[in-house]
Amino acid sequence: MRYGAIDIGSNAIRLLVADIVENGDVVSFKKNTLIRVPLRLGDDAFIDKFISGKKSTDLIKTMTSFRLLMDVYKVSRYMACATSAMREATNGQELVGKIKEVGIDLEIIDGAKEANIIYNSHIEQQLERKRSYLYIDVGGGSTELSVFSMGSLIGSKSFNIGTIRILDNQDSDENWQEMKAWVKDHTKNCKGIIGIGTGGNINKLYRLADEKGTKPLSFNKLKSLYEYLNSFSLKERINILGLNNDRADVIIPASEIFLNIMKWGGVKTLVVPRLGLVDGIIQTLIDNR
C-alpha cells in the first residue's frame, strides 16, 4: 500500500510517495520517491498577490504529472496542500478548481494547520520526553514554530517570515518583532531547550556542515557556516560551491531566520531530522486511516 503527499510551497512543489508498513498495531512509512519542482510561486504571490499565467500553466502541468505518477505508483490515498503563496494569491481558489480538473483535490491550508501537520511528523517521539524542544520549519513564505516540553505541545504558530518573502523584500519589521516576542514568551521557562530544524535549507546546511549521523548542529557551527556562505556572491555560491540555482539565494535568508530564532530562544543546538510538510501529511493520512 502506498500513500502520496503533495506540498505546493512558495519556493518549490513536492510529491512524496511513501510505502506504508504495518507491523501489528504499529503503522509507519518508508519514503519511496520524492520529486521536487522549483516553481517559486512566491515571487508572484508576495509581490503581485497574483500567480501569473506562465506560472499557473507550469503549476497545472506539474500537478498533471504528479497525478499520473501517483497512478503509476498505485497510490491508494493522498493529500495535497498549498501554503503561503497560494494563501496570498487572489487567484488561489481559481487554481484549486483547475487543479481539480486534472484529478487532484487541493486544499489551501492556513498557517495553523500547516504547523500542526508539520508537527504531526511525530519527531518528538524519537526524542527525550523530559526535554524541551523548539520545532522550527522555515519555508519560502512562512516559518512554523512549535514548542513542546515533557512530551506535550506548549504552543504552535505560523509567521509570515520566509526565504522568498525576504528576498522579495516583502517581510516586515512587525512580523519579525511578533515572532521574536512569541519565541521569547514560549521558551522563557524552558531550560536547556533543543532546536529541531526542518525544511530543505536546513537539510542542505546540515550536509554542508558535514556533521555525521544524527549529531546536532551547534549555533556556533551554523553561524560560521552562514558567514562562510555569505562571503561568496550568488554566482560564486553556484559556480564555486556547487549549490543549485534555486538553493544558492534562499539559503542565506534561511540561515538568518534559524540563527535569530535560536538566539531568541536560547537554543544552542539544532537536531536536523530531515522531515517536512510532506512527511507530516503522510503521517496524518496514517493517523486518519
Short mmCIF file of the C-alpha atoms (twelve columns), coordinates in Angstrom:
data_MODEL
# 
_entry.id   MODEL 
# 
loop_
_atom_site.group_PDB 
_atom_site.id 
_atom_site.type_symbol 
_atom_site.label_atom_id 
_atom_site.label_alt_id 
_atom_site.label_comp_id 
_atom_site.label_asym_id 
_atom_site.label_seq_id 
_atom_site.Cartn_x 
_atom_site.Cartn_y 
_atom_site.Cartn_z 
_atom_site.pdbx_PDB_model_num 
ATOM 1   C CA . MET A 1   0.000   0.000  0.000   1 
ATOM 2   C CA . ARG A 2   1.251   3.466  -0.887  1 
ATOM 3   C CA . TYR A 3   0.237   6.983  0.144   1 
ATOM 4   C CA . GLY A 4   1.034   10.259 -1.563  1 
ATOM 5   C CA . ALA A 5   1.728   13.740 -0.214  1 
ATOM 6   C CA . ILE A 6   1.811   16.941 -2.273  1 
ATOM 7   C CA . ASP A 7   3.164   20.197 -0.863  1 
ATOM 8   C CA . ILE A 8   2.698   23.318 -3.000  1 
ATOM 9   C CA . GLY A 9   5.084   25.718 -1.322  1 
ATOM 10  C CA . SER A 10  6.338   29.202 -2.077  1 
ATOM 11  C CA . ASN A 11  9.719   28.051 -3.367  1 
ATOM 12  C CA . ALA A 12  9.105   24.506 -4.581  1 
ATOM 13  C CA . ILE A 13  6.436   21.864 -5.112  1 
ATOM 14  C CA . ARG A 14  6.994   18.370 -3.770  1 
ATOM 15  C CA . LEU A 15  5.481   14.948 -4.262  1 
ATOM 16  C CA . LEU A 16  6.337   12.219 -1.769  1 
ATOM 17  C CA . VAL A 17  5.277   8.649  -2.469  1 
ATOM 18  C CA . ALA A 18  5.599   6.513  0.656   1 
ATOM 19  C CA . ASP A 19  5.253   2.793  1.279   1 
ATOM 20  C CA . ILE A 20  3.023   2.050  4.266   1 
ATOM 21  C CA . VAL A 21  4.461   -0.551 6.634   1 
ATOM 22  C CA . GLU A 22  2.151   -2.413 9.030   1 
ATOM 23  C CA . ASN A 23  3.697   -4.308 11.936  1 
ATOM 24  C CA . GLY A 24  0.868   -5.476 14.150  1 
ATOM 25  C CA . ASP A 25  -0.808  -2.377 15.568  1 
ATOM 26  C CA . VAL A 26  2.111   -0.144 14.590  1 
ATOM 27  C CA . VAL A 27  1.841   1.567  11.201  1 
ATOM 28  C CA . SER A 28  4.790   3.503  9.797   1 
ATOM 29  C CA . PHE A 29  6.030   4.580  6.399   1 
ATOM 30  C CA . LYS A 30  9.138   4.383  4.284   1 
ATOM 31  C CA . LYS A 31  9.917   7.020  1.679   1 
ATOM 32  C CA . ASN A 32  9.788   5.573  -1.812  1 
ATOM 33  C CA . THR A 33  10.103  8.565  -4.167  1 
ATOM 34  C CA . LEU A 34  10.450  12.303 -3.606  1 
ATOM 35  C CA . ILE A 35  10.154  14.741 -6.516  1 
ATOM 36  C CA . ARG A 36  10.835  18.455 -6.164  1 
ATOM 37  C CA . VAL A 37  9.982   21.131 -8.761  1 
ATOM 38  C CA . PRO A 38  11.265  24.695 -8.032  1 
ATOM 39  C CA . LEU A 39  8.394   26.810 -9.389  1 
ATOM 40  C CA . ARG A 40  8.784   29.741 -6.957  1 
ATOM 41  C CA . LEU A 41  5.153   30.738 -6.805  1 
ATOM 42  C CA . GLY A 42  6.064   33.139 -4.016  1 
ATOM 43  C CA . ASP A 43  7.776   35.538 -6.422  1 
ATOM 44  C CA . ASP A 44  4.346   36.250 -7.916  1 
ATOM 45  C CA . ALA A 45  2.181   35.863 -4.837  1 
ATOM 46  C CA . PHE A 46  4.115   38.056 -2.404  1 
ATOM 47  C CA . ILE A 47  4.673   40.970 -4.787  1 
ATOM 48  C CA . ASP A 48  1.697   40.943 -7.174  1 
ATOM 49  C CA . LYS A 49  -0.721  38.964 -4.953  1 
ATOM 50  C CA . PHE A 50  -1.490  37.013 -8.144  1 
ATOM 51  C CA . ILE A 51  0.076   33.932 -9.728  1 
ATOM 52  C CA . SER A 52  0.931   34.751 -13.332 1 
ATOM 53  C CA . GLY A 53  -0.329  32.898 -16.382 1 
ATOM 54  C CA . LYS A 54  3.059   31.310 -17.031 1 
ATOM 55  C CA . LYS A 55  3.496   30.007 -13.506 1 
ATOM 56  C CA . SER A 56  -0.139  28.907 -13.388 1 
ATOM 57  C CA . THR A 57  0.432   26.862 -16.551 1 
ATOM 58  C CA . ASP A 58  3.596   25.324 -15.076 1 
ATOM 59  C CA . LEU A 59  1.703   24.530 -11.875 1 
ATOM 60  C CA . ILE A 60  -1.089  22.749 -13.774 1 
ATOM 61  C CA . LYS A 61  1.464   20.791 -15.807 1 
ATOM 62  C CA . THR A 62  3.246   19.756 -12.610 1 
ATOM 63  C CA . MET A 63  0.004   18.645 -10.968 1 
ATOM 64  C CA . THR A 64  -0.946  16.673 -14.087 1 
ATOM 65  C CA . SER A 65  2.422   14.911 -13.914 1 
ATOM 66  C CA . PHE A 66  2.008   14.208 -10.205 1 
ATOM 67  C CA . ARG A 67  -1.445  12.733 -10.849 1 
ATOM 68  C CA . LEU A 68  -0.037  10.399 -13.499 1 
ATOM 69  C CA . LEU A 69  2.892   9.413  -11.282 1 
ATOM 70  C CA . MET A 70  0.565   8.584  -8.384  1 
ATOM 71  C CA . ASP A 71  -1.439  6.402  -10.765 1 
ATOM 72  C CA . VAL A 72  1.715   4.598  -11.927 1 
ATOM 73  C CA . TYR A 73  2.861   4.090  -8.304  1 
ATOM 74  C CA . LYS A 74  -0.664  2.855  -7.444  1 
ATOM 75  C CA . VAL A 75  -1.107  5.377  -4.641  1 
ATOM 76  C CA . SER A 76  -4.268  4.436  -2.744  1 
ATOM 77  C CA . ARG A 77  -4.636  7.624  -0.686  1 
ATOM 78  C CA . TYR A 78  -3.152  11.097 -0.926  1 
ATOM 79  C CA . MET A 79  -3.407  14.592 0.454   1 
ATOM 80  C CA . ALA A 80  -2.439  17.783 -1.398  1 
ATOM 81  C CA . CYS A 81  -1.817  21.016 0.487   1 
ATOM 82  C CA . ALA A 82  -0.864  24.526 -0.632  1 
ATOM 83  C CA . THR A 83  0.695   27.002 1.776   1 
ATOM 84  C CA . SER A 84  1.531   30.709 1.992   1 
ATOM 85  C CA . ALA A 85  1.947   31.599 -1.712  1 
ATOM 86  C CA . MET A 86  -1.428  30.170 -2.645  1 
ATOM 87  C CA . ARG A 87  -2.944  31.656 0.522   1 
ATOM 88  C CA . GLU A 88  -1.971  35.162 -0.574  1 
ATOM 89  C CA . ALA A 89  -2.666  34.870 -4.306  1 
ATOM 90  C CA . THR A 90  -6.042  36.351 -5.270  1 
ATOM 91  C CA . ASN A 91  -6.421  33.616 -7.896  1 
ATOM 92  C CA . GLY A 92  -5.525  30.822 -5.469  1 
ATOM 93  C CA . GLN A 93  -9.027  29.322 -5.329  1 
ATOM 94  C CA . GLU A 94  -9.354  29.600 -9.107  1 
ATOM 95  C CA . LEU A 95  -6.218  27.483 -9.439  1 
ATOM 96  C CA . VAL A 96  -7.617  24.982 -6.943  1 
ATOM 97  C CA . GLY A 97  -10.537 24.482 -9.360  1 
ATOM 98  C CA . LYS A 98  -8.232  23.996 -12.345 1 
ATOM 99  C CA . ILE A 99  -6.108  21.513 -10.423 1 
ATOM 100 C CA . LYS A 100 -9.251  19.564 -9.506  1 
ATOM 101 C CA . GLU A 101 -9.925  19.188 -13.244 1 
ATOM 102 C CA . VAL A 102 -6.675  17.205 -13.629 1 
ATOM 103 C CA . GLY A 103 -7.718  14.856 -10.818 1 
ATOM 104 C CA . ILE A 104 -6.160  16.328 -7.671  1 
ATOM 105 C CA . ASP A 105 -8.176  17.676 -4.747  1 
ATOM 106 C CA . LEU A 106 -6.091  20.501 -3.324  1 
ATOM 107 C CA . GLU A 107 -6.631  22.345 -0.056  1 
ATOM 108 C CA . ILE A 108 -5.118  25.744 0.682   1 
ATOM 109 C CA . ILE A 109 -4.295  25.423 4.385   1 
ATOM 110 C CA . ASP A 110 -3.842  28.241 6.869   1 
ATOM 111 C CA . GLY A 111 -0.673  28.713 8.893   1 
ATOM 112 C CA . ALA A 112 -2.042  26.989 11.988  1 
ATOM 113 C CA . LYS A 113 -2.969  23.833 10.080  1 
ATOM 114 C CA . GLU A 114 0.401   23.884 8.306   1 
ATOM 115 C CA . ALA A 115 2.189   23.998 11.669  1 
ATOM 116 C CA . ASN A 116 0.017   21.158 13.015  1 
ATOM 117 C CA . ILE A 117 0.694   18.932 10.003  1 
ATOM 118 C CA . ILE A 118 4.447   19.517 10.262  1 
ATOM 119 C CA . TYR A 119 4.284   18.737 13.980  1 
ATOM 120 C CA . ASN A 120 2.343   15.570 13.115  1 
ATOM 121 C CA . SER A 121 5.513   14.015 11.721  1 
ATOM 122 C CA . HIS A 122 5.903   12.839 15.337  1 
ATOM 123 C CA . ILE A 123 9.598   13.657 15.585  1 
ATOM 124 C CA . GLU A 124 9.042   14.250 19.318  1 
ATOM 125 C CA . GLN A 125 8.525   10.501 19.771  1 
ATOM 126 C CA . GLN A 126 12.171  9.960  18.839  1 
ATOM 127 C CA . LEU A 127 13.424  12.440 21.442  1 
ATOM 128 C CA . GLU A 128 13.715  12.544 25.212  1 
ATOM 129 C CA . ARG A 129 10.320  13.302 26.728  1 
ATOM 130 C CA . LYS A 130 11.845  15.124 29.702  1 
ATOM 131 C CA . ARG A 131 13.484  17.744 27.486  1 
ATOM 132 C CA . SER A 132 12.081  20.919 25.911  1 
ATOM 133 C CA . TYR A 133 12.188  21.470 22.152  1 
ATOM 134 C CA . LEU A 134 11.601  24.322 19.731  1 
ATOM 135 C CA . TYR A 135 10.462  22.984 16.356  1 
ATOM 136 C CA . ILE A 136 11.447  25.348 13.508  1 
ATOM 137 C CA . ASP A 137 10.248  24.826 9.940   1 
ATOM 138 C CA . VAL A 138 11.419  27.503 7.504   1 
ATOM 139 C CA . GLY A 139 9.717   27.765 4.124   1 
ATOM 140 C CA . GLY A 140 9.634   30.238 1.277   1 
ATOM 141 C CA . GLY A 141 6.677   32.219 2.578   1 
ATOM 142 C CA . SER A 142 6.335   31.369 6.243   1 
ATOM 143 C CA . THR A 143 8.031   29.937 9.301   1 
ATOM 144 C CA . GLU A 144 6.175   27.469 11.502  1 
ATOM 145 C CA . LEU A 145 7.175   27.198 15.156  1 
ATOM 146 C CA . SER A 146 6.125   24.704 17.817  1 
ATOM 147 C CA . VAL A 147 7.309   24.404 21.402  1 
ATOM 148 C CA . PHE A 148 6.843   21.203 23.335  1 
ATOM 149 C CA . SER A 149 8.037   20.137 26.772  1 
ATOM 150 C CA . MET A 150 7.712   16.889 28.711  1 
ATOM 151 C CA . GLY A 151 6.121   15.350 25.635  1 
ATOM 152 C CA . SER A 152 3.326   17.943 25.450  1 
ATOM 153 C CA . LEU A 153 2.755   20.685 22.873  1 
ATOM 154 C CA . ILE A 154 3.030   24.080 24.592  1 
ATOM 155 C CA . GLY A 155 2.270   26.288 21.608  1 
ATOM 156 C CA . SER A 156 2.359   26.440 17.827  1 
ATOM 157 C CA . LYS A 157 2.201   29.391 15.442  1 
ATOM 158 C CA . SER A 158 2.896   30.366 11.825  1 
ATOM 159 C CA . PHE A 159 4.639   33.629 10.919  1 
ATOM 160 C CA . ASN A 160 4.829   35.446 7.566   1 
ATOM 161 C CA . ILE A 161 8.617   35.265 7.522   1 
ATOM 162 C CA . GLY A 162 10.128  33.132 4.758   1 
ATOM 163 C CA . THR A 163 13.092  32.973 2.416   1 
ATOM 164 C CA . ILE A 164 11.311  34.088 -0.777  1 
ATOM 165 C CA . ARG A 165 9.446   36.765 1.140   1 
ATOM 166 C CA . ILE A 166 12.759  38.143 2.435   1 
ATOM 167 C CA . LEU A 167 14.435  38.039 -0.989  1 
ATOM 168 C CA . ASP A 168 11.463  39.955 -2.423  1 
ATOM 169 C CA . ASN A 169 11.612  42.493 0.465   1 
ATOM 170 C CA . GLN A 170 8.097   41.510 1.496   1 
ATOM 171 C CA . ASP A 171 8.928   40.753 5.138   1 
ATOM 172 C CA . SER A 172 8.014   43.400 7.696   1 
ATOM 173 C CA . ASP A 173 9.582   44.565 10.950  1 
ATOM 174 C CA . GLU A 174 6.211   43.958 12.587  1 
ATOM 175 C CA . ASN A 175 6.275   40.258 11.645  1 
ATOM 176 C CA . TRP A 176 9.858   39.895 12.850  1 
ATOM 177 C CA . GLN A 177 9.008   41.511 16.187  1 
ATOM 178 C CA . GLU A 178 5.906   39.341 16.539  1 
ATOM 179 C CA . MET A 179 7.961   36.199 16.000  1 
ATOM 180 C CA . LYS A 180 10.670  37.367 18.412  1 
ATOM 181 C CA . ALA A 181 8.117   38.090 21.149  1 
ATOM 182 C CA . TRP A 182 6.398   34.712 20.627  1 
ATOM 183 C CA . VAL A 183 9.688   32.779 20.809  1 
ATOM 184 C CA . LYS A 184 10.823  34.595 23.956  1 
ATOM 185 C CA . ASP A 185 7.457   34.138 25.653  1 
ATOM 186 C CA . HIS A 186 7.113   30.434 24.854  1 
ATOM 187 C CA . THR A 187 10.693  29.482 25.738  1 
ATOM 188 C CA . LYS A 188 11.242  31.601 28.872  1 
ATOM 189 C CA . ASN A 189 10.524  28.661 31.207  1 
ATOM 190 C CA . CYS A 190 12.351  26.055 29.115  1 
ATOM 191 C CA . LYS A 191 15.850  25.329 30.362  1 
ATOM 192 C CA . GLY A 192 18.327  23.698 28.019  1 
ATOM 193 C CA . ILE A 193 15.887  23.862 25.112  1 
ATOM 194 C CA . ILE A 194 16.927  21.980 21.970  1 
ATOM 195 C CA . GLY A 195 16.007  23.057 18.449  1 
ATOM 196 C CA . ILE A 196 14.551  20.826 15.740  1 
ATOM 197 C CA . GLY A 197 15.087  22.217 12.256  1 
ATOM 198 C CA . THR A 198 13.152  21.125 9.177   1 
ATOM 199 C CA . GLY A 199 12.919  22.270 5.569   1 
ATOM 200 C CA . GLY A 200 15.106  21.997 2.507   1 
ATOM 201 C CA . ASN A 201 17.510  24.757 3.518   1 
ATOM 202 C CA . ILE A 202 18.437  23.419 6.946   1 
ATOM 203 C CA . ASN A 203 18.837  19.950 5.424   1 
ATOM 204 C CA . LYS A 204 21.339  21.423 2.947   1 
ATOM 205 C CA . LEU A 205 23.088  23.436 5.670   1 
ATOM 206 C CA . TYR A 206 23.437  20.287 7.746   1 
ATOM 207 C CA . ARG A 207 25.060  18.471 4.817   1 
ATOM 208 C CA . LEU A 208 27.391  21.418 4.182   1 
ATOM 209 C CA . ALA A 209 28.379  21.388 7.856   1 
ATOM 210 C CA . ASP A 210 29.488  17.780 7.248   1 
ATOM 211 C CA . GLU A 211 28.018  16.569 10.529  1 
ATOM 212 C CA . LYS A 212 27.957  12.802 10.913  1 
ATOM 213 C CA . GLY A 213 24.947  10.657 11.686  1 
ATOM 214 C CA . THR A 214 22.436  12.355 13.953  1 
ATOM 215 C CA . LYS A 215 24.886  14.745 15.633  1 
ATOM 216 C CA . PRO A 216 23.154  18.077 16.399  1 
ATOM 217 C CA . LEU A 217 24.227  21.254 14.616  1 
ATOM 218 C CA . SER A 218 25.502  23.856 17.076  1 
ATOM 219 C CA . PHE A 219 24.561  27.531 16.948  1 
ATOM 220 C CA . ASN A 220 28.228  28.459 16.527  1 
ATOM 221 C CA . LYS A 221 28.723  25.974 13.678  1 
ATOM 222 C CA . LEU A 222 25.640  27.282 11.889  1 
ATOM 223 C CA . LYS A 223 26.774  30.890 12.390  1 
ATOM 224 C CA . SER A 224 30.231  30.122 10.984  1 
ATOM 225 C CA . LEU A 225 28.703  28.323 8.003   1 
ATOM 226 C CA . TYR A 226 26.356  31.261 7.350   1 
ATOM 227 C CA . GLU A 227 29.274  33.724 7.433   1 
ATOM 228 C CA . TYR A 228 31.255  31.481 5.076   1 
ATOM 229 C CA . LEU A 229 28.387  31.192 2.571   1 
ATOM 230 C CA . ASN A 230 27.613  34.899 2.808   1 
ATOM 231 C CA . SER A 231 31.214  35.743 1.925   1 
ATOM 232 C CA . PHE A 232 30.532  34.433 -1.597  1 
ATOM 233 C CA . SER A 233 28.403  36.169 -4.195  1 
ATOM 234 C CA . LEU A 234 25.313  34.406 -5.522  1 
ATOM 235 C CA . LYS A 235 27.191  33.464 -8.694  1 
ATOM 236 C CA . GLU A 236 30.095  32.095 -6.663  1 
ATOM 237 C CA . ARG A 237 27.804  30.025 -4.467  1 
ATOM 238 C CA . ILE A 238 26.534  28.397 -7.667  1 
ATOM 239 C CA . ASN A 239 29.775  28.068 -9.634  1 
ATOM 240 C CA . ILE A 240 32.332  27.553 -6.856  1 
ATOM 241 C CA . LEU A 241 30.352  25.928 -4.043  1 
ATOM 242 C CA . GLY A 242 28.129  23.960 -6.415  1 
ATOM 243 C CA . LEU A 243 24.765  24.982 -4.950  1 
ATOM 244 C CA . ASN A 244 21.706  24.687 -7.165  1 
ATOM 245 C CA . ASN A 245 20.381  27.956 -8.571  1 
ATOM 246 C CA . ASP A 246 17.189  27.721 -6.562  1 
ATOM 247 C CA . ARG A 247 19.087  26.992 -3.334  1 
ATOM 248 C CA . ALA A 248 22.021  29.392 -3.612  1 
ATOM 249 C CA . ASP A 249 19.962  32.505 -2.880  1 
ATOM 250 C CA . VAL A 250 17.407  31.259 -0.327  1 
ATOM 251 C CA . ILE A 251 19.995  29.541 1.875   1 
ATOM 252 C CA . ILE A 252 21.219  32.924 3.168   1 
ATOM 253 C CA . PRO A 253 17.880  34.250 4.499   1 
ATOM 254 C CA . ALA A 254 17.068  30.754 5.785   1 
ATOM 255 C CA . SER A 255 20.266  30.809 7.845   1 
ATOM 256 C CA . GLU A 256 19.337  34.238 9.198   1 
ATOM 257 C CA . ILE A 257 15.891  33.011 10.258  1 
ATOM 258 C CA . PHE A 258 17.290  29.971 12.065  1 
ATOM 259 C CA . LEU A 259 20.040  31.957 13.778  1 
ATOM 260 C CA . ASN A 260 17.646  34.650 15.002  1 
ATOM 261 C CA . ILE A 261 15.147  32.145 16.374  1 
ATOM 262 C CA . MET A 262 17.888  30.134 18.084  1 
ATOM 263 C CA . LYS A 263 19.286  33.316 19.654  1 
ATOM 264 C CA . TRP A 264 15.869  34.484 20.898  1 
ATOM 265 C CA . GLY A 265 15.057  31.075 22.356  1 
ATOM 266 C CA . GLY A 266 18.455  30.378 23.876  1 
ATOM 267 C CA . VAL A 267 18.830  27.339 21.622  1 
ATOM 268 C CA . LYS A 268 22.438  26.147 21.464  1 
ATOM 269 C CA . THR A 269 21.996  23.003 19.358  1 
ATOM 270 C CA . LEU A 270 19.731  22.032 16.490  1 
ATOM 271 C CA . VAL A 271 18.645  18.498 15.590  1 
ATOM 272 C CA . VAL A 272 18.037  18.094 11.832  1 
ATOM 273 C CA . PRO A 273 15.828  15.017 11.237  1 
ATOM 274 C CA . ARG A 274 15.263  15.795 7.532   1 
ATOM 275 C CA . LEU A 275 11.493  15.910 7.797   1 
ATOM 276 C CA . GLY A 276 8.993   18.375 6.382   1 
ATOM 277 C CA . LEU A 277 5.388   19.034 5.472   1 
ATOM 278 C CA . VAL A 278 5.147   16.017 3.147   1 
ATOM 279 C CA . ASP A 279 6.234   13.713 5.996   1 
ATOM 280 C CA . GLY A 280 3.574   15.233 8.228   1 
ATOM 281 C CA . ILE A 281 0.969   14.741 5.501   1 
ATOM 282 C CA . ILE A 282 1.780   11.030 5.207   1 
ATOM 283 C CA . GLN A 283 1.587   10.649 8.988   1 
ATOM 284 C CA . THR A 284 -1.747  12.486 9.004   1 
ATOM 285 C CA . LEU A 285 -3.091  10.052 6.418   1 
ATOM 286 C CA . ILE A 286 -1.909  7.146  8.569   1 
ATOM 287 C CA . ASP A 287 -3.490  8.589  11.722  1 
ATOM 288 C CA . ASN A 288 -6.806  9.177  9.901   1 
ATOM 289 C CA . ARG A 289 -6.934  5.880  8.016   1 
# 
